[in-house]
Amino acid sequence: MTRRLSALLLVPLTLLGCADAASDEEAGPAADAPMPAEASAPAPARSVTIVSPAQGDTVPAGAVEVTLSAAGLTILPAGDTTANSGHHHLFLDADVSPAGQPIPAVENSIVHMGDASSSFVFENVAPGEHRLIAVVGDWQHVPLEPMVVDTVTFVVR
């Protein structure tokens, strides 16, 4: 009988102990446990925008002025190695250079804006549809990774 009584008393105590362990797990880490370090704020998204000509614009034949804006990075002259910076490059009816390769300069087609400017004028642009691509490159004219790029098509009349 004594063994039976002991067993009956042991069952509720064992269940009580399990309940306490479960509630400790649900409560989370102990108050004296180290807290994980806060994640630093993510860097703002880097982007370049062709402000003008806008997608689908029709512009007069001759000189075409391109205006750019950038966000999430600083536009500086070519050769400046400041972190999170670069300078503009324009591709008029030309394909973008392969990733990791320096952007070439091709007169009136691929333009380096290494003076940190945000506008450029293409002279004598022929009538018809044209594709314009803006790419931000690093201090050595290599496209940033991931690429910071924008593309528009426009028509010259």
N, C-alpha and C positions, 0 to 999 in steps of 0.2 A: 504494500500500500504506500509505503514511503517513497518507493521509486515512482509510482504512478503520480503521486502528489508533486514530486520534484519535476517530473516531465511536464505536468500541466502548468506549473509555474514557469518553467523554462520557455515554453512556446510563446506566451505573451511577451516576455522580456526580449526574446530573439526578434520578434516582429517589431517591437518598439525600437530596437537597435537598428534594424533595417530602415525603418521610417526616418530615423534621425539622419542616417547616412544619405538617404535619397534627398532629404531637404537640404543638406549641406551641399550636394552636387548642384541642386537647382539654384542655390543662392549665388553660385559663381565663385571666383577666386577669393581667397581669404583677404581680409582688409590689409594685412601686412605684406601681401604678395606684390611684387613690382608691377606697375601698370605699363602696358606697351607704349612705346614712344609714339607721339602724335605724328601722323604723316604730314610732310610739308605740303603746302598748297601747290597744286599743279601749276606749271608754267602756262601763261596764256597761250592760246593757239596762235601759231604764226601763219600769217596770210599776206598775200599781195592781191590787189584789185586793180584791174584796168578801169579807171574812171571814165576816160574818154579815149577813143570812141567807144561807146557802149555797144553791147551785143545787138546786132541788127541795124545799127546806125547807117545812114547814107550820108556821105561827106563829099564835098566838091573835089574834083580832080586837082592834082598838084601836091601841095604840102599837106601832110596829115599830122596834126599834133596829137601826141599820146601823153596822157596824164595818168600817173600811178599813185596808189596809196598803199601803205603797209601797216600791219598791226602785229603786235606780239614780238617784235624785234626792232632793232635800230638800224636805219640805213646810214652807212658810213662810207667814206671813200675806199676804193680798192686798196688792198695792202694793209688796212687796219685790222688787227687780229682780236679786237674786243669781242668777248663772248656774246653770243646771241645777236650777232649783227651780220650784215651783208650789204650788197649793192645790187641794183637792178640790171637786168639784161633783157633785150627785146629780140624776138624772132618774128620777122615779117615774112610770111609765106615760106618758112623754113622749119624743119623739125628740130626739136629740142635735142641737145647733146645727150649722150648716154650718161646715166648716173655715175658719179665718181670721176668723170672726165672733165677737164677744163673746157669752158665754152669758147669756141673760136670767135674771131671777129671777121665778119664778111660785110663789106661796104653795102649800105642801104638794105641789108637783109638781117644780119645778126649784129646787134649793137651792144657794146659794153657801156654802161652809164657809171663808170668808175669814179665820177666826181661827186657821188651821193645825191645827184639830182633826181627829181621825181617827174620830169617831163622831157620829151624829146620830139623833134620834128623830122619826119621822113619826108624828103624832097622828091618831087616828080613821081608820085605814086600813080601808076596807070589805072585807068577805069576798069571796073570789074569787082568781083568779090575777093576779099583778102582775109587771111587768118593772121591774128596777132597773138603771140604768146609772151607773157612776162614771167621771168624766172629770177628769183633772188639767189645770187651766188655768194660764196665766201670770199675771203681776202685774196684767194688764188683763182677766182673765177670758176670754181667748181660749184655746181648746184648744191644747195643745202639739202641735208637728209633729215627727215623726209622732205621731199621737194616742196618748195613754196612757189606755187605756179597759178596763173590764171590765163584763160584763153577766151578771145572773142572773135567773131567774124563780123565784118562790116563791108559795105559796098561803096566804091568810089564812082561818082558819075561825072 
